[in-house]
Amino acid sequence: KAREEAERQAKQQEDERKAREEAERQAKQQEDERKAREEAERQAKQQEDERKAKEEAERQVKQQEEAERKAKQEADERKAHQEEAERRAKQEGEESKAKEEAERQAKQQEDERKAREEAERQAKQQEDERKAREEAERQAKQQEDERKAREEAERQAKQQEDERKAKEEAERQVKQQEEAERKAEQAKEEAERKAKIEEDERLAKEEADRKAKEDAERKAKIEEDERKAKQEAEEAERKAQLEDEERQAKAREDAERLLQQQQEEEAHRLAQAEADRKAQETAAKEEEEKQRLAKIESEGQEKEKELETPSSPLQYDMTNSDVSPRLRKKMLANELRNKKRRSQRLSMKLGLLIDSANDEDEFVENSTKSVRPARPSRSGNSLQRNFLRSSFKRTFTDLPEDEELKLSFPCALLRGPGDQVNGRLYVSSSYISFYANVSGKKIKHWHNVTDIKDIQMVDRSVPNVLAVSMPEHEYDYVDTADPVQALSATLGIWKPERIDVQVPELEKRLESQEKQSRNAKVQAAKRAEADEVRRLEEEIKRLEVEYASYKSNGTGNDSSGSDSSSDEEEYVALVKVMHNYEADEDNELNLKVGETIGVLQKHESGWWKGENFKGEVGLFPLTYCEVIKDLEASAAAAAAADAAADLAEKQQQASEDKNVHSTAAGASFLQEEKKAKR
């Protein structure tokens, strides 16, 4: 562990160093990119300035060429005029030589004057062009000076920035050097400590090797003596052994068969004991659940007895001719409310079951987070361990004699979907071995831990399969009793460091499977309760139809009863009691939480007149109740009697519905009492 911790720290330091180098490299790369961008901007700016200067020079050259072209054009025009004048002069006359001579001289003088003027004008034009070129050169030089000044300013700013960065880099390097020196000192101390630990380990290993070598030499000497003695005994008993080989082989086969039978019987006995223990635990849980439900049922029956008094209209027979239509209507309404209340209680029971399941899941989740209970040992008593060791030695004779058995447990070899061979898995110090005897056919193989490539717990055609991967084949073993211990034992002799990784994952998967199983049970209970509620709702709808038929037939055939009850008051609303209330005067009603009151009269003072299920009529405070139906607004006088035929059905199905009704009523009343206490 110290070496692993040191390696981990060294690796962490190496990762930190690489991270720092990567960060420095990225920072340097970003700085180079920034410099490249600045250089590109500077070159682009320089190119733009050169382009502008070149355009200015081209513009000036173009102006100069334009001026030269105009001067040449003017000279050509003057020459043409001169030739035209000469031609006209030649045509006009040769009248007088004197006149011509005079004119020639005058013309020559004029030409000379014009030539002088033209020369002066050209000289002036050349002077202007020279000044223009000088002005252009001066402007270009000024622009060049400005560009150099800007470059010099940029260079100085860049030099200052480089100096600042160099200073920061120097400070950072100093800090890094100090940090590196500090870490180097720590690494040196750690290396010295590791070297000391390694030296102690080396000395301990040398001591252990020396002792092992001495033990090996002593054992080799003993084996040599035994071999010599055995050779002498074999030489003396060779003839007798040849005669007894066949008899001993037969006896050995009989002993192996008997041993295999004993192993199978022992494995069956252990599996049966485990199944009995689980069955006892399940029976105890079921007994506790039955007691809890019986307690709830008894409490519900007690509460139900308080409501069902002998004077209740529910005790009368609806077909009795002495019962008035109004009382019959109340009885039917009562039964419909009881039927709806029964449906509500079933829904409440379903909610209690769901809450109980959620509480159980939360308890299991919290308990597994804290301390996982220890599993019972599968190694058995000392007699069983000795028996398994001797069986392991006799079964796997090709293994080294010093191979020590660590753990052995029943399991199955999975050779394909639905193809399992039941046998036993032996985990020793250096081997994982399997043995099975199926109808006299023996299956035996073993795996050296040095040849194992991987060990994992996977899901095949069955869940939680121990997969042992070898270079040429993969073996799958199924241990349904305790997959965690099977995985821990095999990893313990192969790679113990993987126990802390794979075993918690397997435990989480097993817990998830258990939770899914519980959720499936809860969902099944939900579906059963939902089916029951749906059945009751369908039954209520059927009763509503029957009651409508009964009402249409009964009111038409019993005209005398209708006339006699015309003076009686009808319900105008239905209210549900939300808080208990004790009557202070004789003309008031006692209210109990959950009770439904039929309102006979309303009043603005808040004291209404009503009638309860017992037939008691009186005043009660509206603030203690909640209106659940306004019969005046909805004209639903018949809605108060939605279940007219439920009384007859109740007499027929009283025995079937008693348990469910009592249990749901008990749960409902418990819930109501809790609300009242709150």
DRENSERO-341460 format. One record per residue (C-alpha): residue number from 0; z negated, x, y negated; residue in one letter. Coordinates in pm, 1 decimal. Each point is the difference from the previous one (the first is absolute). Layout:
N
i|zz|xx|yy|aa
NUM|Z|X|Y|A
...
//
This chain:
678
i|zz|xx|yy|aa
0|0.0|0.0|0.0|K
1|-68.8|287.9|-242.9|A
2|341.9|147.1|73.4|R
3|163.1|-338.5|-41.1|E
4|-185.7|-51.2|-328.5|E
5|105.5|344.5|-118.9|A
6|360.3|-64.5|104.6|E
7|-10.8|-336.4|-173.4|R
8|-136.1|159.0|-320.4|Q
9|257.2|279.6|18.7|A
10|273.1|-254.8|55.2|K
11|-133.8|-203.8|-291.7|Q
12|-3.8|312.5|-220.5|Q
13|353.9|82.1|113.3|E
14|108.1|-356.9|-84.1|D
15|-166.3|27.6|-341.8|E
16|171.3|335.3|-61.0|R
17|335.0|-145.3|102.0|K
18|-64.3|-302.0|-223.1|A
19|-79.9|229.9|-293.8|R
20|310.5|208.8|68.5|E
21|207.9|-316.2|23.3|E
22|-147.5|-126.5|-328.8|A
23|67.6|337.2|-167.2|E
24|352.3|2.5|140.3|R
25|64.6|-349.7|-128.3|Q
26|-146.2|87.0|-341.4|A
27|215.7|311.7|-14.8|K
28|301.8|-201.2|108.5|Q
29|-71.5|-258.1|-271.5|Q
30|-37.9|279.8|-258.5|E
31|330.3|154.3|111.1|D
32|166.3|-339.3|-22.5|E
33|-142.9|-51.0|-348.8|R
34|123.8|344.9|-108.1|K
35|340.7|-71.5|152.9|A
36|15.1|-329.1|-190.6|R
37|-95.5|177.7|-325.4|E
38|259.7|272.4|64.2|E
39|262.6|-266.2|73.9|A
40|-92.3|-185.1|-320.5|E
41|15.8|324.2|-198.7|R
42|340.8|89.6|148.2|Q
43|124.4|-353.4|-62.0|A
44|-118.3|23.4|-359.6|K
45|161.6|341.6|-39.3|Q
46|324.9|-129.5|145.9|Q
47|-14.9|-295.1|-238.5|E
48|-46.2|235.4|-296.3|D
49|287.6|220.9|118.8|E
50|215.4|-306.2|47.3|R
51|-75.8|-119.3|-354.3|K
52|74.8|350.2|-143.3|A
53|322.4|14.9|197.1|K
54|100.9|-343.3|-126.9|E
55|-77.6|108.2|-358.8|E
56|210.4|316.6|42.3|A
57|284.6|-197.1|152.1|E
58|-22.3|-248.5|-286.0|R
59|22.7|283.7|-256.4|Q
60|292.8|164.0|185.6|V
61|169.3|-334.2|11.5|K
62|-51.7|-45.7|-375.0|Q
63|143.9|346.6|-62.0|Q
64|303.9|-74.0|216.2|E
65|48.4|-328.1|-183.4|E
66|-11.1|182.2|-333.0|A
67|253.3|260.1|120.8|E
68|225.5|-275.6|133.2|R
69|-8.4|-180.3|-337.0|K
70|76.5|324.9|-186.6|A
71|294.4|71.5|227.1|K
72|129.8|-354.5|-45.8|Q
73|-20.1|30.8|-376.7|E
74|184.2|335.7|14.4|A
75|272.7|-156.5|213.7|D
76|31.8|-286.8|-247.1|E
77|27.6|238.3|-292.9|R
78|260.3|202.5|183.1|K
79|200.0|-313.0|74.7|A
80|-15.5|-106.7|-365.2|H
81|109.4|350.0|-99.2|Q
82|295.5|-4.4|238.0|E
83|95.7|-345.8|-125.8|E
84|-17.5|118.4|-358.7|A
85|212.6|304.3|81.7|E
86|251.4|-214.8|174.7|R
87|21.2|-239.2|-294.9|R
88|17.0|285.7|-240.5|A
89|282.8|149.9|197.9|K
90|183.6|-331.8|14.9|Q
91|-46.9|-87.8|-364.9|E
92|162.9|283.0|-139.8|G
93|137.4|309.2|-50.7|E
94|92.2|-115.6|-346.6|E
95|-116.3|283.2|-180.3|S
96|-96.2|330.8|129.8|K
97|-213.4|60.8|-298.7|A
98|-167.0|-333.3|41.5|K
99|-42.9|67.2|365.0|E
100|-131.1|342.3|-70.9|E
101|-246.7|-145.6|-248.5|A
102|-94.8|-268.1|233.2|E
103|-27.5|251.3|279.1|R
104|-225.8|215.2|-204.6|Q
105|-200.6|-302.0|-109.4|A
106|-9.8|-119.4|354.6|K
107|-96.0|343.0|121.5|Q
108|-279.2|10.3|-253.3|Q
109|-102.1|-346.4|104.9|E
110|8.1|105.6|362.1|D
111|-205.6|303.8|-75.3|E
112|-250.3|-214.5|-189.2|R
113|-12.2|-246.7|283.9|K
114|-29.0|281.0|249.7|A
115|-288.5|141.4|-197.7|R
116|-163.5|-342.9|-14.6|E
117|58.3|-49.7|370.0|E
118|-143.2|343.2|73.7|A
119|-300.9|-77.4|-218.4|E
120|-44.2|-336.6|167.7|R
121|27.1|155.2|348.3|Q
122|-239.4|275.6|-98.2|A
123|-243.9|-262.4|-131.1|K
124|44.4|-202.6|317.9|Q
125|-64.6|309.6|212.6|Q
126|-308.2|73.9|-206.0|E
127|-122.6|-356.5|61.6|D
128|67.7|36.0|367.5|E
129|-184.9|332.4|5.7|R
130|-298.5|-158.6|-176.2|K
131|10.4|-291.2|245.9|A
132|-0.5|243.3|292.6|R
133|-287.6|192.6|-152.6|E
134|-190.8|-326.2|-53.4|E
135|62.2|-98.9|363.2|A
136|-111.8|343.4|118.8|E
137|-309.0|-22.1|-219.5|R
138|-88.0|-345.8|140.6|Q
139|59.3|119.6|357.1|A
140|-220.0|302.6|-66.2|K
141|-269.5|-224.7|-149.8|Q
142|14.2|-225.3|304.6|Q
143|-20.3|303.4|224.7|E
144|-306.7|122.4|-192.6|D
145|-163.1|-342.7|30.3|E
146|73.3|-9.1|371.7|R
147|-150.5|347.2|45.2|K
148|-304.5|-106.7|-201.4|A
149|-46.2|-306.0|221.8|R
150|41.3|210.9|312.7|E
151|-251.6|249.2|-133.2|E
152|-247.5|-281.1|-72.9|A
153|53.4|-145.6|346.7|E
154|-36.9|343.7|155.4|R
155|-326.3|58.6|-185.6|Q
156|-130.2|-346.0|99.8|A
157|100.5|65.1|358.7|K
158|-163.0|342.6|-12.9|Q
159|-322.6|-158.1|-129.7|Q
160|16.6|-263.5|276.2|E
161|57.9|273.1|261.6|D
162|-294.6|196.3|-138.5|E
163|-221.2|-309.3|15.1|R
164|111.6|-75.1|356.7|K
165|-45.7|363.0|98.0|A
166|-352.7|-13.9|-141.3|K
167|-75.2|-321.3|190.8|E
168|156.2|147.4|314.1|E
169|-214.9|310.9|-40.4|A
170|-313.2|-212.1|-39.5|E
171|97.5|-210.4|302.3|R
172|68.9|310.7|205.0|Q
173|-339.2|138.4|-99.3|V
174|-165.2|-323.6|109.6|K
175|201.5|-2.4|320.5|Q
176|-91.8|360.2|63.0|Q
177|-367.4|-81.1|-51.2|E
178|32.9|-303.4|226.0|E
179|187.7|208.4|257.9|A
180|-270.4|268.8|-13.8|E
181|-269.0|-262.9|45.5|R
182|187.7|-157.6|291.2|K
183|69.4|344.9|143.2|A
184|-373.1|71.2|-5.6|E
185|-67.9|-332.6|165.9|Q
186|274.4|65.1|254.7|A
187|-140.9|345.3|62.1|K
188|-347.0|-142.2|58.2|E
189|147.9|-269.3|222.8|E
190|203.6|259.7|188.1|A
191|-309.9|214.8|49.5|E
192|-190.1|-303.3|124.3|R
193|288.1|-92.5|231.3|K
194|27.2|358.6|120.8|A
195|-370.0|-0.2|77.5|K
196|30.4|-330.6|185.8|I
197|305.2|127.7|188.4|E
198|-184.7|318.7|86.2|E
199|-292.6|-203.0|135.4|D
200|243.0|-216.6|194.3|E
201|180.2|306.2|130.8|R
202|-326.9|154.8|115.4|L
203|-103.2|-328.9|159.6|A
204|340.4|-28.0|164.8|K
205|-19.0|358.6|127.5|E
206|-345.4|-71.9|137.1|E
207|126.1|-318.5|163.3|A
208|305.1|185.7|139.6|D
209|-223.9|272.5|135.9|R
210|-225.3|-253.0|166.6|K
211|300.9|-190.8|128.7|A
212|149.5|322.3|133.7|K
213|-326.5|89.4|172.4|E
214|-22.5|-352.4|143.3|D
215|362.3|21.9|111.7|A
216|-59.7|338.2|165.8|E
217|-314.3|-128.0|166.8|R
218|180.0|-314.3|109.9|K
219|299.5|205.7|120.5|A
220|-233.9|220.4|201.8|K
221|-171.6|-303.6|149.2|I
222|336.4|-157.2|74.1|E
223|117.5|322.4|160.9|E
224|-309.9|7.4|220.1|D
225|45.7|-363.0|84.3|E
226|368.8|59.3|71.3|R
227|-78.8|284.1|237.9|K
228|-265.6|-204.8|171.3|A
229|233.8|-294.0|14.3|K
230|277.1|213.3|147.1|Q
231|-236.3|125.9|267.2|E
232|-116.2|-355.0|72.4|A
233|355.9|-127.1|1.2|E
234|105.8|274.1|240.8|E
235|-286.5|-94.2|227.4|A
236|56.8|-377.6|-22.3|E
237|377.7|-7.5|-24.7|R
238|49.0|-126.8|350.7|K
239|-265.3|-271.1|-36.3|A
240|135.6|-102.8|-339.5|Q
241|348.3|-46.0|139.2|L
242|-141.1|-246.5|249.6|E
243|-209.2|-190.1|-255.8|D
244|258.6|-20.3|-282.9|E
245|150.5|-325.4|113.6|E
246|-341.4|-163.0|46.5|R
247|-122.3|123.4|-340.4|Q
248|318.9|-120.3|-173.1|A
249|-52.3|-345.5|143.2|K
250|-364.3|-1.3|-101.4|A
251|94.8|117.6|-350.0|R
252|247.5|-285.1|-38.2|E
253|-262.4|-249.1|113.7|D
254|-249.8|148.0|-246.6|A
255|251.4|-15.9|-285.6|E
256|84.6|-361.0|79.9|R
257|-368.6|-88.9|14.4|L
258|-60.4|187.5|-326.3|L
259|288.5|-183.6|-166.8|Q
260|-139.0|-331.4|116.8|Q
261|-342.1|94.1|-135.0|Q
262|155.0|98.9|-332.4|Q
263|189.5|-327.9|-22.5|E
264|-312.2|-195.9|91.8|E
265|-202.6|190.6|-259.5|E
266|266.8|-56.8|-266.0|A
267|16.5|-368.9|92.8|H
268|-379.5|-23.4|-16.6|R
269|-9.8|163.5|-344.5|L
270|280.9|-224.6|-126.9|A
271|-178.0|-305.1|142.8|Q
272|-326.7|106.1|-166.5|A
273|179.9|42.6|-333.7|E
274|165.8|-340.4|40.5|A
275|-336.5|-159.4|89.2|D
276|-159.1|156.0|-307.4|R
277|276.8|-130.6|-224.7|K
278|-20.9|-342.3|165.7|A
279|-375.3|-6.5|-62.7|Q
280|51.0|91.9|-364.2|E
281|268.0|-271.1|-34.1|T
282|-224.8|-255.0|169.3|A
283|-288.0|92.2|-230.5|A
284|222.2|-41.3|-306.1|K
285|128.3|-334.1|128.7|E
286|-358.0|-114.1|66.3|E
287|-101.4|95.6|-355.7|E
288|302.8|-188.4|-139.2|E
289|-87.9|-306.1|210.9|K
290|-359.9|9.3|-125.4|Q
291|119.6|26.7|-359.3|R
292|241.2|-292.1|43.1|L
293|-269.4|-203.8|178.4|A
294|-236.3|62.9|-290.5|K
295|264.3|-109.6|-250.3|I
296|76.5|-304.7|216.5|E
297|-366.1|-101.1|20.7|S
298|-40.9|35.0|-375.8|E
299|316.6|-206.0|-50.3|G
300|-129.1|-270.5|233.0|Q
301|-327.7|-15.4|-190.6|E
302|185.6|-36.3|-328.6|K
303|231.1|-257.4|155.0|E
304|-295.2|-206.9|123.0|K
305|-137.1|-9.9|-353.2|E
306|325.4|-159.2|-119.2|L
307|61.1|-237.9|291.0|E
308|-280.9|-259.0|-20.8|T
309|-12.9|-314.4|215.2|P
310|80.4|-212.3|-304.7|S
311|325.5|185.8|-69.9|S
312|311.8|-217.7|-3.9|P
313|148.5|244.9|253.6|L
314|-225.1|-154.6|267.5|Q
315|172.4|-337.2|-23.9|Y
316|298.9|-103.1|197.4|D
317|300.0|-44.0|-227.3|M
318|134.5|-281.9|216.1|T
319|-318.9|-204.2|-46.0|N
320|87.5|-326.9|-173.7|S
321|-334.1|2.7|-187.1|D
322|107.1|305.9|-197.8|V
323|155.7|-90.5|-333.7|S
324|333.4|151.2|-103.8|P
325|-171.8|197.9|-276.2|R
326|-252.6|151.7|242.8|L
327|279.3|65.3|248.9|R
328|191.4|174.9|-275.3|K
329|-306.1|216.3|-78.7|K
330|-38.7|85.2|368.0|M
331|362.2|106.1|27.1|L
332|-24.0|203.1|-320.4|A
333|-313.5|164.5|135.8|N
334|178.6|95.6|318.9|E
335|297.3|140.9|-188.0|L
336|-229.6|211.4|-218.1|R
337|-181.0|122.3|312.9|N
338|335.4|89.4|154.5|K
339|108.0|191.6|-311.9|K
340|-341.4|164.0|-22.6|R
341|35.7|105.3|361.7|R
342|333.2|162.0|-84.6|S
343|-160.3|177.0|-297.3|Q
344|-283.9|121.3|222.4|R
345|246.5|140.7|249.0|L
346|170.2|184.9|-285.7|S
347|-342.4|123.8|-113.1|M
348|-76.4|113.4|354.6|K
349|327.0|191.5|1.5|L
350|-101.8|163.4|-328.4|G
351|-336.4|96.5|151.1|L
352|174.0|152.5|301.9|L
353|232.9|198.6|-227.2|I
354|-292.7|118.1|-214.5|D
355|-187.8|99.2|314.2|S
356|299.2|196.5|127.5|A
357|39.5|170.3|-339.7|N
358|-371.0|86.2|-3.4|D
359|31.6|143.5|350.2|E
360|302.7|209.2|-104.5|D
361|-188.5|125.3|-305.7|E
362|-303.6|86.9|214.8|F
363|213.0|184.7|254.8|V
364|188.4|182.5|-276.5|E
365|-321.8|106.3|-174.7|N
366|-164.9|100.9|327.5|S
367|296.8|214.7|103.6|T
368|-1.5|166.7|-342.7|K
369|-364.6|100.8|35.4|S
370|-76.7|104.7|359.2|V
371|213.1|-67.1|304.4|R
372|-215.4|-86.0|304.1|P
373|0.4|257.5|275.9|A
374|204.8|-83.2|307.9|R
375|-168.1|3.9|337.5|P
376|54.5|318.5|196.6|S
377|269.5|-13.0|265.0|R
378|-124.4|302.8|188.5|S
379|-261.7|-195.6|200.4|G
380|-309.4|147.6|157.1|N
381|-37.0|348.0|144.8|S
382|82.3|-116.1|355.0|L
383|326.1|-153.0|-118.5|Q
384|86.9|311.3|-205.3|R
385|-59.3|225.3|301.3|N
386|212.7|-228.0|213.2|F
387|283.5|6.7|-255.6|L
388|-19.7|380.3|-28.8|R
389|23.5|46.8|375.1|S
390|281.9|-255.7|16.7|S
391|184.3|185.7|-277.0|F
392|-36.3|332.8|184.5|K
393|122.8|-146.6|330.6|R
394|290.1|-191.3|-158.2|T
395|139.4|276.0|-223.3|F
396|-30.4|308.5|220.3|T
397|285.0|179.6|-181.4|D
398|-199.5|26.5|-323.7|L
399|-222.4|302.0|-72.6|P
400|-338.7|-9.3|171.5|E
401|-189.6|45.0|-328.9|D
402|162.7|-311.7|-149.6|E
403|-286.3|-224.8|-120.5|E
404|34.8|-380.5|-15.2|L
405|-77.3|-140.4|-345.3|K
406|72.5|-371.6|38.8|L
407|156.8|-236.3|250.6|S
408|89.1|-366.5|-46.5|F
409|227.3|-263.7|159.5|P
410|340.2|-44.0|-162.0|C
411|358.1|-93.2|83.9|A
412|318.5|208.0|-8.7|L
413|265.5|-192.1|-195.7|L
414|339.9|75.3|155.2|R
415|191.6|-280.5|-175.5|G
416|-34.8|-354.6|-137.7|P
417|-218.0|-187.2|248.7|G
418|-20.5|302.2|236.7|D
419|-356.5|134.3|6.5|Q
420|-167.7|212.3|266.6|V
421|-378.5|-33.7|1.6|N
422|-183.2|325.6|59.1|G
423|-245.6|237.7|-161.6|R
424|34.8|257.5|-278.5|L
425|-201.0|324.7|16.3|Y
426|-58.4|204.0|-318.0|V
427|-117.5|354.8|76.9|S
428|-42.2|313.5|-208.1|S
429|372.0|97.1|8.2|S
430|184.5|-281.8|181.5|Y
431|71.0|-372.0|-25.6|I
432|48.3|-130.7|356.5|S
433|94.7|-337.6|147.6|F
434|-42.0|-125.8|356.9|Y
435|94.5|-334.4|158.4|A
436|29.8|-126.9|357.3|N
437|227.4|-304.4|25.5|V
438|30.0|-133.5|357.4|S
439|-38.5|347.8|145.1|G
440|246.6|156.2|-246.6|K
441|-179.7|264.9|-204.4|K
442|98.8|73.2|-358.3|I
443|-151.6|318.7|-138.0|K
444|90.2|217.4|-299.3|H
445|-174.8|211.3|-263.2|W
446|78.7|143.8|-345.4|H
447|-114.0|336.1|-133.6|N
448|-112.6|-28.2|-360.8|V
449|207.6|304.8|-92.1|T
450|318.0|-187.2|103.6|D
451|-78.9|-323.9|-183.8|I
452|219.7|-63.0|-306.1|K
453|-175.5|-305.0|-142.3|D
454|-265.0|-263.7|75.5|I
455|10.9|-333.0|-183.5|Q
456|-116.2|-358.6|35.7|M
457|313.0|-220.2|-28.4|V
458|116.1|-354.5|79.3|D
459|246.4|-49.5|286.2|R
460|44.6|-321.4|196.9|S
461|-381.8|-14.0|-20.4|V
462|-211.4|110.3|-298.2|P
463|-214.0|315.3|-23.2|N
464|185.4|227.9|244.4|V
465|-111.3|365.2|30.3|L
466|329.0|194.6|-18.1|A
467|-14.0|363.8|129.0|V
468|323.4|181.8|-89.7|S
469|104.4|292.7|221.4|M
470|306.0|224.4|-52.1|P
471|211.0|-192.4|253.9|E
472|-166.5|-342.3|28.8|H
473|-242.2|-239.8|-167.4|E
474|-285.0|-165.8|189.4|Y
475|-154.9|-330.3|-116.2|D
476|-353.3|-98.3|103.3|Y
477|-166.0|-335.8|-68.5|V
478|-377.7|-24.2|-40.2|D
479|-91.5|-354.9|-101.6|T
480|-376.3|58.5|24.1|A
481|-48.5|266.8|-268.5|D
482|315.6|149.9|-159.0|P
483|-206.3|186.2|-261.3|V
484|-194.6|201.6|256.4|Q
485|318.6|74.7|195.8|A
486|171.7|134.9|-312.9|L
487|-309.4|198.9|-106.5|S
488|-39.6|161.2|344.5|A
489|365.2|108.2|28.1|T
490|15.8|128.1|-357.9|L
491|-330.3|182.4|51.1|G
492|150.5|239.5|255.6|I
493|341.3|25.7|-172.9|W
494|-49.8|2.4|-379.2|K
495|-353.3|-102.6|-102.3|P
496|87.7|18.0|-370.1|E
497|224.6|-306.6|38.7|R
498|-288.6|-220.7|115.6|I
499|-112.4|-60.9|-359.4|D
500|354.0|-117.2|-88.1|V
501|124.2|-202.1|298.8|Q
502|-325.0|-161.0|119.4|V
503|-79.8|-174.0|-335.5|P
504|358.5|-128.2|-11.4|E
505|-36.4|-140.8|353.9|L
506|-334.9|-159.0|-90.7|E
507|158.2|-164.8|-305.0|K
508|286.7|-127.3|216.4|R
509|-244.2|-141.8|258.5|L
510|-200.2|-167.0|-277.0|E
511|323.8|-144.9|-140.4|S
512|91.6|-133.5|345.1|Q
513|-346.6|-156.4|38.4|E
514|30.1|-155.2|-345.1|K
515|345.6|-138.3|84.9|Q
516|-144.9|-150.6|317.9|S
517|-279.0|-164.2|-197.6|R
518|248.3|-123.6|-258.5|N
519|212.7|-146.4|279.0|A
520|-304.0|-188.6|129.6|K
521|-79.0|-124.4|-350.2|V
522|361.4|-107.5|-49.2|Q
523|-12.6|-186.1|331.8|A
524|-317.3|-175.6|-115.8|A
525|167.9|-80.3|-330.1|K
526|300.0|-147.3|178.3|R
527|-224.4|-207.9|227.5|A
528|-198.4|-131.9|-296.9|E
529|321.1|-64.5|-197.0|A
530|140.6|-195.4|297.5|D
531|-319.9|-204.0|12.4|E
532|16.7|-70.0|-375.6|V
533|367.6|-90.3|30.5|R
534|-82.8|-239.0|286.4|R
535|-269.2|-166.1|-210.3|L
536|237.2|-34.2|-295.9|E
537|259.5|-165.8|221.3|E
538|-270.7|-227.2|137.4|E
539|-106.2|-94.0|-354.9|I
540|359.3|-86.0|-89.8|K
541|23.9|-218.2|309.0|R
542|-324.3|-173.3|-93.1|L
543|130.5|-62.6|-351.9|E
544|300.6|-180.1|144.8|V
545|-218.4|-202.9|236.5|E
546|-237.8|-87.8|-281.4|Y
547|285.7|-120.5|-220.5|A
548|115.9|-224.8|285.7|S
549|-356.6|-120.1|58.1|Y
550|-47.4|-76.1|-369.1|K
551|319.3|-204.2|-25.4|S
552|-90.4|-199.0|312.3|N
553|-375.7|-32.1|-60.4|G
554|15.3|-121.2|-361.7|T
555|250.0|-270.5|91.0|G
556|-190.2|-135.2|301.8|N
557|-349.2|-3.4|-152.5|D
558|37.6|-212.3|-311.6|S
559|-352.2|-134.4|13.1|S
560|-142.4|349.9|7.7|G
561|213.3|99.0|-297.3|S
562|-116.6|-303.2|-198.2|D
563|-362.7|70.1|79.1|S
564|28.7|363.1|-109.0|S
565|198.7|-64.1|-315.8|S
566|-317.1|-5.8|-205.2|D
567|-114.0|343.4|135.8|E
568|59.2|316.5|-197.5|E
569|268.7|248.3|105.6|E
570|-8.5|382.5|-28.3|Y
571|158.2|133.4|-319.7|V
572|-39.7|372.0|81.3|A
573|-132.0|248.1|253.8|L
574|-229.9|291.7|-96.2|V
575|-136.6|295.0|195.0|K
576|-361.2|111.1|-50.4|V
577|-20.6|363.6|-119.2|M
578|-381.5|24.6|-54.1|H
579|-299.6|-167.3|163.0|N
580|-176.9|-272.2|-201.2|Y
581|-318.3|-196.9|72.8|E
582|-25.5|-352.9|-140.8|A
583|-270.8|-55.2|-264.9|D
584|25.6|-380.3|-0.2|E
585|62.9|-270.2|259.2|D
586|348.7|-84.1|-131.2|N
587|125.4|361.6|40.3|E
588|167.6|174.0|294.0|L
589|-108.8|321.4|174.0|N
590|285.4|253.5|3.3|L
591|59.3|270.9|259.8|K
592|251.2|284.7|-34.0|V
593|330.2|-78.7|172.9|G
594|-56.3|-374.5|9.5|E
595|277.9|-236.1|-118.7|T
596|-95.6|-297.8|-221.2|I
597|214.1|-311.1|-58.5|G
598|-10.9|-89.2|-372.0|V
599|-41.5|-372.8|-75.4|L
600|-36.2|16.0|-379.1|Q
601|55.1|264.7|-269.1|K
602|-196.0|34.6|-323.3|H
603|39.2|217.4|-309.9|E
604|-364.3|116.3|22.7|S
605|85.2|208.7|309.2|G
606|-212.9|-213.5|236.8|W
607|235.9|-165.5|245.9|W
608|-67.1|-262.4|263.8|K
609|98.2|92.3|355.8|G
610|-57.0|-47.9|371.8|E
611|-62.4|264.1|269.6|N
612|85.3|-5.7|370.8|F
613|-335.6|-161.8|84.3|K
614|89.1|-304.2|-209.3|G
615|-251.3|84.4|-273.4|E
616|111.9|-103.4|-350.5|V
617|-141.2|146.8|-320.8|G
618|51.8|211.9|-308.6|L
619|67.8|373.8|11.9|F
620|79.0|272.5|-262.5|P
621|367.7|96.5|-16.7|L
622|-89.1|356.7|-105.6|T
623|-125.8|65.9|354.9|Y
624|334.1|-105.8|153.4|C
625|371.2|73.5|-12.6|E
626|268.3|-270.5|-5.7|V
627|230.4|52.4|298.0|I
628|212.1|-318.2|-35.7|K
629|46.2|-259.9|-276.3|D
630|95.2|-320.2|180.1|L
631|68.7|-190.0|-322.7|E
632|261.4|250.0|-122.5|A
633|171.4|36.5|337.4|S
634|-34.9|-359.7|119.2|A
635|-109.5|151.8|330.1|A
636|-254.3|-248.9|123.0|A
637|151.7|50.6|342.4|A
638|-24.3|381.8|-29.6|A
639|-376.9|-27.5|43.5|A
640|71.9|-130.0|351.9|A
641|258.8|249.8|125.5|D
642|-127.1|2.3|358.1|A
643|-39.5|-362.0|101.4|A
644|26.7|49.8|376.1|A
645|-215.2|314.0|24.1|D
646|-307.8|-196.9|114.0|L
647|162.3|-106.4|325.2|A
648|135.2|348.0|57.4|E
649|-340.7|149.4|-67.6|K
650|-155.5|-220.6|269.3|Q
651|263.8|118.7|246.2|Q
652|-9.7|370.6|-89.7|Q
653|-366.2|39.0|-94.1|A
654|-70.5|226.8|296.9|S
655|301.3|223.5|-71.8|E
656|-62.9|45.1|-372.7|D
657|-377.9|31.0|11.3|K
658|-21.6|378.3|37.5|N
659|269.7|81.5|-256.1|V
660|-129.1|-260.3|-245.0|H
661|-360.2|118.4|33.1|S
662|87.9|367.9|-32.5|T
663|225.4|-55.9|-300.6|A
664|-255.3|-233.4|-157.6|A
665|-271.1|259.0|51.7|G
666|210.3|269.6|-162.3|A
667|87.3|-235.7|-286.0|S
668|-361.2|-97.1|-62.5|F
669|-111.5|364.6|14.5|L
670|263.5|82.9|-257.8|Q
671|-110.3|-292.7|-216.4|E
672|-364.4|105.4|22.9|E
673|92.6|353.6|-106.3|K
674|189.8|-139.9|-297.4|K
675|-296.0|-222.4|-89.5|A
676|-237.8|298.1|16.9|K
677|228.5|206.3|-219.7|R
//
